[in-house]
């Protein structure tokens, strides 16, 4: 729909660096069209000064260089001036990084997560002793928290004891009569859920 007098951003030319806005882009386009090199140079320095005021200075050592690289990008490398910095690497700013591969692994109980299944494998191979008992205690308590979080408050002790025995191939057998789980602060999970909404 094209209504006379209305100017929508969706109908305008795409901005190379939208964080500077359309006005800075217009200033850059104006600088490119100036007839003399001196005028272009002065205009470019003024534009960089304005850009410096717009973007918060984070104390990085090559901040000015970055601004001049941005100016080169916004002018599509058409601005014929004496660049105070080497702008040959400026195009790298806009290149997108390669997507990272997500480590896909078949997890039998996704609510416990991949790290918990690594702990189960470790518990299977550990020798008996206080170190394995402590790791089993920590693992069981974390499993209970995971269940509580993902099953909206239902985390039965029997379920955790059964799951840890199943995922460690029966190596870890917690006695429900003697094993005590840490107390879970239910308000903490309820508040987290409320914040997400």
C-alpha positions as a Markdown table, in Angstrom:
| # | Residue | x | y | z |
|---|---|---|---|---|
| 1 | Unk | 0.0 | 0.0 | 0.0 |
| 2 | Unk | 1.5 | 3.3 | -1.0 |
| 3 | Unk | -0.3 | 6.4 | 0.4 |
| 4 | Unk | 1.0 | 9.8 | -0.7 |
| 5 | Unk | 2.6 | 11.7 | 2.1 |
| 6 | Unk | 3.4 | 8.7 | 4.3 |
| 7 | Unk | 6.9 | 7.6 | 4.4 |
| 8 | Unk | 7.4 | 4.1 | 6.0 |
| 9 | Unk | 10.8 | 2.7 | 7.1 |
| 10 | Unk | 9.9 | -0.5 | 5.2 |
| 11 | Unk | 9.7 | 1.4 | 2.0 |
| 12 | Unk | 13.1 | 3.2 | 2.5 |
| 13 | Unk | 16.5 | 2.1 | 1.5 |
| 14 | Unk | 18.1 | -0.5 | 3.8 |
| 15 | Unk | 20.6 | 0.9 | 6.4 |
| 16 | Unk | 24.0 | -0.7 | 6.5 |
| 17 | Unk | 24.5 | 0.2 | 10.2 |
| 18 | Unk | 21.0 | 0.9 | 11.6 |
| 19 | Unk | 22.5 | 1.8 | 15.0 |
| 20 | Unk | 23.5 | 5.2 | 13.7 |
| 21 | Unk | 20.1 | 6.0 | 12.2 |
| 22 | Unk | 18.9 | 7.4 | 8.9 |
| 23 | Unk | 20.2 | 10.9 | 9.5 |
| 24 | Unk | 23.8 | 9.8 | 9.8 |
| 25 | Unk | 23.4 | 7.8 | 6.6 |
| 26 | Unk | 22.1 | 10.9 | 4.9 |
| 27 | Unk | 25.1 | 12.8 | 6.1 |
| 28 | Unk | 27.4 | 10.1 | 4.7 |
| 29 | Unk | 25.5 | 10.2 | 1.3 |
| 30 | Unk | 25.9 | 13.9 | 1.3 |
| 31 | Unk | 29.6 | 13.7 | 2.0 |
| 32 | Unk | 30.1 | 11.2 | -0.9 |
| 33 | Unk | 28.5 | 13.7 | -3.3 |
| 34 | Unk | 30.6 | 16.7 | -2.3 |
| 35 | Unk | 32.7 | 18.1 | -5.2 |
| 36 | Unk | 36.1 | 18.7 | -3.6 |
| 37 | Unk | 38.3 | 16.4 | -1.6 |
| 38 | Unk | 38.7 | 19.1 | 1.2 |
| 39 | Unk | 35.0 | 19.4 | 1.6 |
| 40 | Unk | 34.6 | 15.6 | 1.8 |
| 41 | Unk | 37.4 | 15.4 | 4.3 |
| 42 | Unk | 35.9 | 18.0 | 6.6 |
| 43 | Unk | 32.5 | 16.5 | 6.3 |
| 44 | Unk | 33.8 | 13.0 | 7.1 |
| 45 | Unk | 35.6 | 14.3 | 10.2 |
| 46 | Unk | 32.4 | 16.0 | 11.4 |
| 47 | Unk | 30.4 | 12.9 | 10.8 |
| 48 | Unk | 32.8 | 10.8 | 12.8 |
| 49 | Unk | 32.7 | 13.4 | 15.6 |
| 50 | Unk | 28.9 | 13.1 | 15.7 |
| 51 | Unk | 29.1 | 9.3 | 15.6 |
| 52 | Unk | 31.5 | 9.4 | 18.5 |
| 53 | Unk | 29.0 | 11.3 | 20.6 |
| 54 | Unk | 26.2 | 8.9 | 19.7 |
| 55 | Unk | 28.0 | 5.7 | 20.6 |
| 56 | Unk | 29.2 | 5.3 | 24.2 |
| 57 | Unk | 33.0 | 5.1 | 24.4 |
| 58 | Unk | 33.8 | 1.8 | 26.2 |
| 59 | Unk | 37.5 | 2.6 | 26.6 |
| 60 | Unk | 38.6 | 0.3 | 23.8 |
| 61 | Unk | 41.9 | 1.4 | 22.3 |
| 62 | Unk | 40.9 | 1.3 | 18.7 |
| 63 | Unk | 37.5 | 3.1 | 19.1 |
| 64 | Unk | 38.3 | 5.8 | 16.6 |
| 65 | Unk | 39.5 | 3.2 | 14.1 |
| 66 | Unk | 36.2 | 1.4 | 14.5 |
| 67 | Unk | 34.2 | 4.6 | 13.8 |
| 68 | Unk | 36.2 | 5.3 | 10.6 |
| 69 | Unk | 35.6 | 1.6 | 9.5 |
| 70 | Unk | 31.9 | 2.2 | 10.1 |
| 71 | Unk | 32.0 | 5.4 | 8.0 |
| 72 | Unk | 33.7 | 3.4 | 5.2 |
| 73 | Unk | 31.0 | 0.8 | 5.4 |
| 74 | Unk | 28.1 | 3.3 | 5.3 |
| 75 | Unk | 29.7 | 5.0 | 2.3 |
| 76 | Unk | 30.1 | 1.7 | 0.6 |
| 77 | Unk | 33.8 | 2.5 | 0.3 |
| 78 | Unk | 32.9 | 5.3 | -2.1 |
| 79 | Unk | 34.1 | 8.2 | 0.0 |
| 80 | Unk | 37.2 | 9.6 | -1.6 |
| 81 | Unk | 39.2 | 11.1 | 1.4 |
| 82 | Unk | 42.5 | 10.7 | 3.2 |
| 83 | Unk | 41.5 | 8.0 | 5.7 |
| 84 | Unk | 43.4 | 8.4 | 9.0 |
| 85 | Unk | 43.2 | 4.6 | 9.5 |
| 86 | Unk | 43.5 | 1.5 | 7.3 |
| 87 | Unk | 40.0 | 0.6 | 6.3 |
| 88 | Unk | 40.8 | -2.5 | 4.2 |
| 89 | Unk | 39.5 | -4.8 | 7.0 |
| 90 | Unk | 36.3 | -2.8 | 7.5 |
| 91 | Unk | 34.2 | -5.3 | 5.5 |
| 92 | Unk | 34.8 | -8.0 | 8.1 |
| 93 | Unk | 32.5 | -6.1 | 10.5 |
| 94 | Unk | 29.4 | -7.0 | 8.5 |
| 95 | Unk | 30.3 | -10.6 | 7.7 |
| 96 | Unk | 28.2 | -13.1 | 9.7 |
| 97 | Unk | 30.0 | -15.8 | 11.6 |
| 98 | Unk | 29.6 | -19.4 | 10.6 |
| 99 | Unk | 26.8 | -21.1 | 12.6 |
| 100 | Unk | 28.0 | -23.2 | 15.5 |
| 101 | Unk | 27.2 | -26.9 | 15.4 |
| 102 | Unk | 24.9 | -27.9 | 18.2 |
| 103 | Unk | 26.0 | -31.1 | 19.9 |
| 104 | Unk | 23.0 | -33.3 | 19.3 |
| 105 | Unk | 22.9 | -36.4 | 21.4 |
| 106 | Unk | 20.0 | -38.7 | 22.2 |
| 107 | Unk | 19.2 | -37.9 | 25.8 |
| 108 | Unk | 16.8 | -40.4 | 27.4 |
| 109 | Unk | 15.4 | -37.9 | 30.0 |
| 110 | Unk | 15.8 | -34.4 | 28.5 |
| 111 | Unk | 14.6 | -32.7 | 31.7 |
| 112 | Unk | 17.8 | -33.8 | 33.5 |
| 113 | Unk | 20.0 | -32.5 | 30.6 |
| 114 | Unk | 23.1 | -33.7 | 28.9 |
| 115 | Unk | 25.5 | -32.9 | 31.8 |
| 116 | Unk | 23.5 | -35.1 | 34.2 |
| 117 | Unk | 23.8 | -38.0 | 31.9 |
| 118 | Unk | 27.6 | -37.4 | 31.9 |
| 119 | Unk | 27.5 | -37.6 | 35.7 |
| 120 | Unk | 25.5 | -40.9 | 35.5 |
| 121 | Unk | 28.3 | -42.3 | 33.3 |
| 122 | Unk | 30.9 | -41.1 | 35.7 |
| 123 | Unk | 29.0 | -42.7 | 38.7 |
| 124 | Unk | 29.0 | -46.0 | 36.9 |
| 125 | Unk | 32.8 | -46.2 | 36.7 |
| 126 | Unk | 33.8 | -44.7 | 40.0 |
| 127 | Unk | 35.1 | -47.0 | 42.8 |
| 128 | Unk | 33.0 | -47.2 | 45.9 |
| 129 | Unk | 33.9 | -44.8 | 48.6 |
| 130 | Unk | 33.1 | -41.4 | 50.1 |
| 131 | Unk | 33.8 | -39.5 | 46.9 |
| 132 | Unk | 31.3 | -41.5 | 44.9 |
| 133 | Unk | 28.7 | -41.2 | 47.8 |
| 134 | Unk | 29.1 | -37.5 | 47.8 |
| 135 | Unk | 28.8 | -37.2 | 44.0 |
| 136 | Unk | 25.7 | -39.5 | 44.2 |
| 137 | Unk | 24.2 | -37.2 | 46.9 |
| 138 | Unk | 24.8 | -34.1 | 44.8 |
| 139 | Unk | 23.5 | -35.7 | 41.6 |
| 140 | Unk | 20.3 | -36.9 | 43.3 |
| 141 | Unk | 19.6 | -33.5 | 44.8 |
| 142 | Unk | 20.2 | -31.8 | 41.5 |
| 143 | Unk | 17.9 | -34.4 | 39.8 |
| 144 | Unk | 15.2 | -33.5 | 42.3 |
| 145 | Unk | 15.6 | -29.8 | 41.5 |
| 146 | Unk | 15.4 | -30.5 | 37.8 |
| 147 | Unk | 12.2 | -32.6 | 38.3 |
| 148 | Unk | 10.7 | -29.9 | 40.4 |
| 149 | Unk | 11.5 | -27.2 | 37.9 |
| 150 | Unk | 10.3 | -29.1 | 34.8 |
| 151 | Unk | 7.3 | -31.0 | 36.2 |
| 152 | Unk | 5.9 | -27.8 | 37.8 |
| 153 | Unk | 6.3 | -28.8 | 41.4 |
| 154 | Unk | 6.0 | -32.6 | 41.3 |
| 155 | Unk | 9.3 | -34.1 | 42.3 |
| 156 | Unk | 8.8 | -37.4 | 44.2 |
| 157 | Unk | 11.8 | -38.8 | 46.1 |
| 158 | Unk | 10.9 | -42.3 | 44.8 |
| 159 | Unk | 11.1 | -41.1 | 41.2 |
| 160 | Unk | 14.6 | -39.6 | 41.7 |
| 161 | Unk | 15.8 | -42.8 | 43.5 |
| 162 | Unk | 14.4 | -44.9 | 40.7 |
| 163 | Unk | 15.9 | -42.7 | 37.9 |
| 164 | Unk | 19.4 | -42.6 | 39.4 |
| 165 | Unk | 19.4 | -46.4 | 39.7 |
| 166 | Unk | 18.1 | -46.8 | 36.2 |
| 167 | Unk | 20.5 | -44.4 | 34.5 |
| 168 | Unk | 23.6 | -45.8 | 36.4 |
| 169 | Unk | 22.6 | -49.3 | 35.5 |
| 170 | Unk | 21.9 | -50.2 | 39.1 |
| 171 | Unk | 25.3 | -49.1 | 40.4 |
| 172 | Unk | 23.8 | -46.3 | 42.6 |
| 173 | Unk | 21.1 | -47.6 | 44.9 |
| 174 | Unk | 19.9 | -45.0 | 47.3 |
| 175 | Unk | 18.0 | -46.2 | 50.3 |
| 176 | Unk | 14.8 | -44.2 | 50.8 |
| 177 | Unk | 14.8 | -44.9 | 54.5 |
| 178 | Unk | 18.2 | -43.4 | 55.1 |
| 179 | Unk | 18.8 | -41.0 | 52.3 |
| 180 | Unk | 17.6 | -37.4 | 52.9 |
| 181 | Unk | 17.1 | -34.9 | 50.1 |
| 182 | Unk | 17.9 | -31.2 | 50.6 |
| 183 | Unk | 14.9 | -29.0 | 51.2 |
| 184 | Unk | 13.8 | -27.2 | 48.0 |
| 185 | Unk | 12.8 | -23.6 | 48.3 |
| 186 | Unk | 9.5 | -23.7 | 46.3 |
| 187 | Unk | 9.2 | -19.9 | 46.3 |
| 188 | Unk | 12.4 | -19.6 | 44.3 |
| 189 | Unk | 10.9 | -21.7 | 41.4 |
| 190 | Unk | 7.5 | -20.0 | 41.6 |
| 191 | Unk | 9.2 | -16.6 | 41.3 |
| 192 | Unk | 11.3 | -17.7 | 38.4 |
| 193 | Unk | 8.2 | -18.9 | 36.6 |
| 194 | Unk | 6.5 | -15.6 | 37.2 |
| 195 | Unk | 9.4 | -13.6 | 35.9 |
| 196 | Unk | 9.4 | -15.7 | 32.7 |
| 197 | Unk | 5.8 | -14.8 | 32.1 |
